[in-house]
Amino acid sequence: MRFAALIGVLLVLNFVAQRFFFRLDLTEEKRYTMSPATKKLLTDLKQPVTVTVYLTGDFPPAFRR
């Protein structure tokens, strides 16, 4: 019975986490936070923007994506 309740609670938490996704930037220099000017610029865009990045060399796996 407790196992079934635990599974039920985990399923509900998973559902809630998928519906209300957010991230917290806990880096000291706010590395992953957009400035108000960037947010305004993105809001004012009228068309989709495509960014193409060309990299060479040996980069960490996170940069290769």
Secondary structure, 3 states (H helix, E strand, C coil): CHHHHHHHHHHHHHHHHHHCCCCCCCCCCCCCCCCHHHHHHHHHCCCCCCCCCCCCCCCCHHHHC
